[in-house]
Amino acid sequence: MILIADSGSTKTDWRLIDHSGTIQQAKTQGLNPFFKTSQDCLTTFENELIPQLGQLDLDLVEEIWFYGSGCSSEKNCSVLEVAFDAVFSNAVIHIEHDLLGAARALCGDKPGIAAILGTGSNSCYFDGCGIVRNVTALGYILGDEGSGSNIGKKLIKDFLDQELPIALRDQFVEHFGYTKEQLLDEVYTGDLPNRFLASFAKWVIEIKNQDKYAFDLVKSCLESFLNKHIMKYSQHKEVPLHVVGSIGYFNKPLLEKLCKEKSIVLGTVIKTPISGLALFHAK
C-alpha cells in the first residue's frame, strides 16, 4: 500500500492506494513543520487520519509520499519523519516539498512552470523530471505574493489604517466582528498567523465582482505574483504556467487575463494536487 499526502498550512489531503488500485481518501488539518512539532503531527495522525482509514492494518503501508509546505530543510522534514516512524513502522518514508508535489501533479513528465496559489505562494520551473529553478519564496511576512495570506494581510492593514472605503469597512466589521486588539493579537501572537490572514481572502474574493476595492486588491496581489515570480523565469513565454491552490482556482478568469497581458500561457488550474499525485504514484 502507498499513502500519499499533500499538505499546506490549512489542510492535508490524503490518498491510500492498495495493490488492486483501490483509492481511499482522507482529510486532516495542515502539517507545516514550521508551526507543528512531531507530537502535534502524531496527535493528528492518531485523532484525525487513522480513524478515517477504518480497520486498516498500519503495517501494510509500505511507502509514504508526503508533500508539504515547510518541508524545505532536513530539520523540518525530520519533524514529520519522527511522527511517521512512530505510527507506520514498516513504511519507506519520503518527505518532499509541496512544490515538487505541485509540479508532479500539474506537469506530469512535461516541462512547465508550476505555481502554488493557496494560503501561501511558491513557484518553480520543472523540466519534466525535477525542479530546475525556484524563485525564492519569502513566506507570509516578506513574500507570499498572490496568496490568501497576502490578500488578507493587505485587507487587514487597510482596515487598521482606516483606508478601507467606508461602506466596505462597515461590511468588514459586521462580517468578522474583530476589534483592533484581537486582529493584532492573532497576527503577532497567534499559533498560525499565516492561516489567520488567509481566512480573510475568501470574503474578499466573494465580493470582488461587486466591489471595486476588493477587485483591485485581488488583481494587484495576483499581478505582483506574476511580476515578482513567474516573469523571472526565462522560460515564462516558452512553456505554460500551471497553477494549483484555491486562490488561483477561484480567480482563474482574472489570472488568465493578467497572464495574457504578459504573454504568459496559462495552462492547467486546479484546486488541489492530490488527484494528480495519486495518478503519478499509481503508475
Secondary structure as UniProt FT lines:
FT   STRAND          2..7
FT   STRAND          11..17
FT   TURN            19..20
FT   STRAND          23..29
FT   TURN            33..35
FT   HELIX           38..44
FT   HELIX           45..49
FT   HELIX           50..52
FT   TURN            53..55
FT   HELIX           58..60
FT   STRAND          63..68
FT   TURN            69..70
FT   HELIX           74..87
FT   TURN            89..90
FT   STRAND          92..97
FT   HELIX           98..107
FT   TURN            108..109
FT   STRAND          112..117
FT   STRAND          121..126
FT   STRAND          131..133
FT   HELIX           139..142
FT   TURN            145..146
FT   HELIX           148..160
FT   TURN            161..162
FT   HELIX           166..176
FT   HELIX           180..189
FT   HELIX           193..198
FT   TURN            199..200
FT   HELIX           201..207
FT   TURN            208..210
FT   HELIX           212..228
FT   HELIX           230..232
FT   TURN            234..238
FT   STRAND          241..244
FT   HELIX           246..249
FT   TURN            250..251
FT   HELIX           252..261
FT   TURN            262..263
FT   STRAND          266..270
FT   HELIX           274..282
//
